[in-house]
């Protein structure tokens, strides 16, 4: 069983799909692991560390991927990477498949068995494999740090001989994993925190962290969560009521962090240009959904923009990658936990159980075809 870890090909991707710790564990499971030289550099992991863990270091991607049975990456493999992977190999990564028909077809044509880690079902046995949670948790933390740095003022209340510094007001929009970590981090730094979400179950979570919950709590709100724990798309009438409440609240905030995403859809627009214009000069918006179109109407992917009225809008791409070492370590453990379920302990070979709910939920392509029900051609 050969496992390959090529370097990521996207310029902004700083993470790596294996750590020296997980390399040791793959080898203990009977695998031979090859890591492309420099794959871990941006995450602070040297070739020497991989080598000391037992991995073979390959000079380039082609050499790393030669005869690999399993390929581990962070992002969906590029065309160049796909061309070097043998047919029938397993590829596991964050695939980001929605709206990527050409990429899905390319993986099917390449004959790889492609698994999307972000489709891992949210069940008890798969918690350790939940890449969305491990990466969003770090994104929520980093968003507060980035917002505080851009804000340029102290977050906690400080009473000094020269006078009192008031606590910053921070508003978190979207209380999933990222939002909850943002609340916890902002509270630890001393900010006055409020938060909103369309899912009623989040109210108690927000309040348990010491923040105040802001939402229109009508009948639609009480039924606004899917069985999988995601937010439902709300009606236009509810959106209008919520927008009015949020608009008046945002005008008083120093830092706003938006985290709202609906799987498979563009990010919902939560902050309009008028809302931005209502904010004070020097206030900050950090948009964690900017890669999906953004929650803020004026957010620009990969940029920090300053509006005419002095509001800073932060649109960093790949926010978990801004904590590359930690993000890589957690992601590598997510992958290891999933791969372990595919290895036959007696033969020490890859032997996925195709009827396993984890495999069925994550498998995108197999035997030269797209097999995931979400991406099959509509009849």
C-alpha positions in Angstrom: 0.0 0.0 0.0 1.6 3.2 -1.2 0.4 6.6 0.1 1.5 9.9 -1.7 1.3 13.4 -0.3 2.1 15.9 -3.1 2.6 19.6 -2.5 -0.5 21.8 -2.9 -0.7 23.6 -6.3 -2.9 26.5 -5.4 -0.9 29.6 -4.6 -2.8 30.6 -1.4 -2.9 27.0 0.0 -0.4 26.8 2.9 -1.7 23.6 4.5 -0.4 20.0 3.9 -2.3 16.8 4.1 0.0 14.8 6.4 2.0 15.5 9.5 5.1 13.6 10.7 2.8 12.2 13.4 0.3 10.8 10.9 3.1 9.5 8.6 4.4 7.4 11.5 0.9 6.0 12.0 0.4 5.2 8.3 3.7 3.3 8.3 2.6 1.4 11.4 -0.5 0.4 9.5 1.7 -1.2 6.8 1.9 1.7 4.3 4.8 3.1 2.4 4.5 6.9 2.4 6.1 9.3 -0.1 6.0 13.1 0.4 6.9 15.6 -2.3 9.8 17.7 -1.3 8.7 21.1 0.1 5.1 19.9 0.6 5.1 21.0 4.3 7.3 24.1 4.0 4.5 26.6 4.3 3.1 24.7 7.3 6.4 24.7 9.1 7.2 21.0 8.4 10.6 20.2 6.8 11.5 17.4 4.6 13.9 16.2 7.3 11.0 15.8 9.7 9.0 13.7 7.3 12.1 11.7 6.6 12.7 11.1 10.3 9.1 9.9 10.6 9.8 7.2 7.9 8.6 8.9 4.7 10.4 8.8 1.4 11.0 12.3 0.0 10.3 12.7 -3.7 11.8 15.5 -5.8 8.6 16.3 -7.6 4.9 15.5 -7.8 5.3 12.9 -10.6 7.8 10.9 -8.5 5.7 11.2 -5.4 2.6 9.9 -7.1 4.2 7.1 -9.0 2.2 3.9 -8.3 0.4 5.5 -5.3 -2.7 3.6 -4.2 -3.8 6.5 -2.1 -3.3 10.2 -2.7 -3.9 12.7 0.2 -4.3 16.4 -0.6 -5.9 19.5 1.0 -7.5 20.9 -2.2 -9.0 19.0 -5.1 -6.1 17.7 -7.3 -5.2 19.9 -10.3 -5.2 18.5 -13.8 -1.4 18.1 -13.6 -1.7 16.1 -10.4 -4.5 13.9 -11.8 -2.5 13.1 -14.9 0.2 11.5 -12.7 -2.2 9.4 -10.6 -2.7 5.8 -11.7 -6.3 4.6 -12.6 -8.1 3.0 -9.7 -6.2 5.0 -7.0 -8.1 6.6 -4.2 -7.9 10.4 -3.8 -9.0 12.1 -0.6 -9.3 15.8 -0.2 -11.6 18.8 0.3 -13.1 18.6 -3.1 -15.3 21.7 -3.3 -17.4 20.0 -6.0 -20.5 22.3 -6.3 -20.5 24.1 -9.7 -17.3 22.2 -10.7 -18.7 19.9 -13.3 -15.5 20.0 -15.4 -13.3 19.0 -12.5 -15.7 16.2 -11.5 -15.7 14.9 -15.0 -11.9 15.1 -15.1 -11.6 12.9 -12.0 -14.0 10.4 -13.4 -12.1 10.3 -16.7 -8.8 9.8 -14.8 -10.4 6.8 -13.2 -9.7 7.7 -9.6 -12.0 7.0 -6.7 -12.4 10.5 -5.3 -13.6 11.2 -1.8 -14.8 14.6 -0.6 -14.0 15.0 3.1 -16.4 17.9 3.5 -19.3 15.5 2.8 -18.5 13.4 5.9 -21.8 12.8 7.7 -22.1 14.5 11.1 -22.6 11.3 13.1 -20.8 10.2 16.3 -18.3 7.8 14.7 -17.3 10.4 12.2 -16.6 13.4 14.5 -12.9 12.8 14.4 -13.1 13.0 10.6 -15.0 16.2 10.4 -12.8 18.6 8.4 -15.4 21.3 8.3 -15.4 21.5 12.0 -11.7 21.3 12.5 -11.0 24.0 10.0 -13.9 26.2 10.8 -13.0 26.2 14.4 -9.6 27.7 13.5 -11.2 30.2 11.0 -13.5 31.5 13.8 -10.5 32.1 16.1 -8.4 33.7 13.4 -11.3 36.0 12.3 -11.3 37.6 15.7 -7.5 38.0 15.7 -7.6 39.5 12.3 -10.5 41.8 13.2 -8.8 43.0 16.4 -5.6 43.7 14.5 -7.5 45.7 11.8 -9.5 47.5 14.4 -6.4 49.1 15.9 -7.9 49.7 19.4 -8.0 47.6 22.6 -10.8 45.1 22.9 -11.3 44.8 26.7 -12.4 47.6 29.0 -9.3 49.1 30.7 -9.4 51.5 33.6 -6.2 53.5 33.7 -5.0 56.6 35.5 -5.3 58.4 32.1 -9.0 57.4 31.8 -11.2 54.4 30.9 -11.0 52.6 27.7 -14.4 51.2 26.7 -14.8 47.6 25.6 -15.2 46.9 21.9 -18.5 45.7 20.7 -18.3 42.6 18.5 -21.2 41.0 16.5 -21.0 37.5 15.2 -23.3 36.6 12.3 -23.8 32.8 12.0 -23.3 30.6 15.0 -21.9 27.4 13.5 -18.5 26.0 14.6 -16.6 29.1 13.4 -19.1 31.5 15.0 -19.0 29.7 18.3 -15.2 29.8 18.4 -15.3 33.5 17.4 -17.7 34.2 20.3 -15.4 32.3 22.7 -12.3 34.1 21.5 -13.8 37.5 21.5 -15.1 37.0 25.1 -11.7 35.8 26.2 -10.2 39.1 24.8 -12.7 41.1 26.7 -15.1 42.3 24.0 -18.9 42.8 24.5 -20.3 40.1 22.2 -23.6 39.7 20.5 -24.5 37.0 17.9 -27.2 36.0 15.6 -28.3 32.8 13.7 -31.5 31.5 12.1 -31.3 28.2 14.0 -33.1 28.4 17.4 -30.8 25.8 19.0 -28.0 28.3 18.8 -29.5 30.7 21.2 -28.7 28.6 24.2 -25.2 28.0 22.9 -24.6 31.7 22.4 -25.8 32.6 25.9 -23.7 29.8 27.4 -20.6 31.5 26.1 -21.6 34.8 27.7 -22.9 36.6 24.6 -26.3 38.1 23.9 -28.5 36.5 21.2 -30.0 38.8 18.5 -32.8 37.4 16.2 -36.4 37.7 15.2 -37.8 34.8 17.1 -41.0 34.0 15.3 -42.6 30.7 14.2 -40.4 30.4 11.1 -37.4 30.9 13.2 -38.4 28.0 15.5 -38.3 25.6 12.5 -35.2 26.9 10.7 -32.8 24.0 11.0 -32.3 20.9 8.8 -32.1 17.4 10.3 -28.3 17.6 9.6 -27.9 20.6 11.8 -27.5 23.2 9.0 -29.4 26.4 8.5 -32.4 26.4 6.2 -33.0 29.0 3.5 -35.4 31.5 5.1 -38.4 33.2 3.4 -38.1 36.7 2.0 -40.4 38.0 4.7 -38.3 36.6 7.5 -35.1 37.9 5.8 -36.7 41.4 5.7 -37.5 41.4 9.4 -34.1 40.0 10.3 -32.4 42.5 8.1 -34.2 45.4 9.8 -33.2 44.2 13.2 -29.6 43.6 12.2 -29.3 46.9 10.4 -30.0 48.9 13.6 -27.7 46.6 15.6 -24.7 46.8 13.1 -24.6 50.5 13.2 -23.5 50.4 16.9 -20.8 47.7 16.4 -17.0 48.0 16.3 -16.3 44.6 14.7 -18.6 42.4 12.8 -17.7 38.8 11.8 -19.8 36.9 9.3 -19.7 33.1 9.0 -23.0 32.2 7.3 -22.8 29.5 4.6 -25.4 27.1 3.2 -23.9 23.9 1.6 -24.0 24.0 -2.2 -25.2 27.6 -2.4 -23.7 31.0 -2.7 -23.2 32.7 0.7 -26.3 34.6 1.8 -26.0 38.4 1.7 -26.4 39.6 5.3 -24.7 43.0 5.2 -25.8 45.5 2.6 -23.9 48.6 1.4 -26.3 50.7 3.4 -25.5 48.8 6.5 -21.8 49.4 5.9 -22.4 53.1 5.4 -24.2 53.2 8.8 -21.1 52.0 10.7 -18.6 54.3 12.3 -15.2 55.1 10.8 -12.6 52.6 11.9 -15.0 49.8 12.5 -14.2 46.4 10.9 -16.1 43.7 9.0 -14.4 40.2 8.7 -16.2 38.2 6.0 -15.4 34.4 6.4 -17.7 33.5 3.5 -15.9 35.6 0.9 -14.8 32.6 -1.0 -18.5 31.7 -1.6 -19.5 35.2 -2.7 -19.4 36.8 0.7 -22.0 37.7 3.4 -21.1 41.4 3.0 -22.1 43.1 -0.3 -18.9 45.1 -0.4 -16.4 42.3 0.5 -13.7 41.6 -2.0 -12.0 38.1 -2.1 -8.4 38.3 -1.0 -8.5 42.0 -0.2 -8.9 44.3 2.8 -10.9 47.3 1.5 -11.6 50.6 3.3 -14.9 52.2 2.4 -15.5 55.9 1.9 -16.8 56.2 5.4 -13.7 54.4 6.8 -15.1 50.9 7.4 -12.4 48.2 7.0 -13.8 45.1 5.2 -11.5 42.1 5.5 -11.8 39.4 2.9 -8.9 37.0 3.5 -9.0 33.7 1.4 -8.2 30.4 3.1 -8.5 31.7 6.6 -7.6 28.3 8.2 -4.4 28.4 6.2 -3.5 31.6 8.0 -2.8 29.1 10.9 -1.1 26.6 8.6 0.7 24.5 11.1 -2.3 24.0 13.4 -4.7 23.6 10.5 -2.5 21.0 8.8 -2.1 19.0 12.0 -5.8 18.8 12.6 -6.6 18.1 8.9 -4.0 15.3 8.8 -5.6 13.6 11.8 -9.1 13.9 10.1 -7.7 12.1 7.1 -5.9 9.4 9.1 -9.1 8.6 11.0 -11.0 8.1 7.7 -8.2 6.1 6.0 -8.0 3.8 9.0 -11.6 2.7 8.2 -10.5 1.7 4.7 -7.5 -0.5 5.6 -7.8 -4.2 6.1 -5.9 -4.9 9.3 -4.9 -8.4 8.2 -3.7 -7.9 4.7 -2.6 -4.3 5.4 -4.1 -3.2 2.1 -6.6 -0.6 1.1 -10.0 -2.2 1.1 -12.9 0.3 1.3 -16.2 -1.0 2.3 -18.3 0.4 -0.5 -21.5 0.1 1.6 -20.2 1.9 4.6 -22.2 5.1 5.2 -19.0 7.1 5.4 -17.8 5.9 2.1 -21.2 6.3 0.4 -21.5 9.9 1.8 -18.1 11.0 0.5 -17.5 9.1 -2.7 -17.7 11.4 -5.8 -16.3 9.3 -8.6 -15.6 5.5 -9.0 -14.8 3.2 -12.0 -14.7 6.1 -14.4 -18.0 7.6 -13.5 -19.5 10.3 -11.2 -21.4 8.3 -8.5 -22.5 10.8 -5.8 -26.3 11.4 -6.0 -25.9 15.1 -5.7 -24.0 15.3 -9.0 -25.7 12.7 -11.1 -27.3 14.1 -14.3 -30.9 15.1 -13.8 -33.4 12.8 -15.5 
